[in-house]
Amino acid sequence: MSDYQSLKSLYTTSPAFAPLVPVGLLPYLAFALLFLTFILAFYVSTLPKATVPIRETAVSSVASLLGGFGVVALFCTVGVYV
């Protein structure tokens, strides 16, 4: 029972959650990240085919990361907090 009391007191005295990225900045961040994703996807589609696709893999990985974070920012913008 003492664990419950100590956790309850810790909960009541801890500060409220504050996001690192302001909520008002999320729509602009989502737009920028998704725009960069589409630009990089277009760039990858115009690259000449190579025998060892190191550059294609690197650019595609960056585009995938930007797209993932852009979709999460877009979801958080509309109120679906993931």
GIDADA-V329173 format. One record per pair of residues at least 24 apart in sequence whose C-alpha atoms are under 10 Angstrom apart, sorted by the first residue. I is the first residue (numbers start at 1). J is the second residue. Records with the same first field share a line. If there is no record, write none. Layout:
BEGIN
I->J, J
END
This chain:
BEGIN
21->73
23->73, 76, 77
24->77
25->73, 77
26->70, 72, 73, 74, 75, 76, 77, 78
27->70, 73, 74, 75, 76, 77, 78
28->70, 73, 74, 77
29->69, 70, 73, 74, 77
30->66, 67, 68, 69, 70, 71, 72, 73, 74, 75, 76, 77
31->70, 71, 73, 74
32->66, 67, 70
33->63, 65, 66, 67, 68, 69, 70, 71, 73, 74
34->63, 64, 66, 67, 68, 69, 70, 71, 73, 74
35->63, 66, 67, 70
36->62, 63, 66, 67, 70
37->62, 63, 64, 65, 66, 67, 68, 70
38->63, 64, 66, 67
39->63
40->64, 66
END
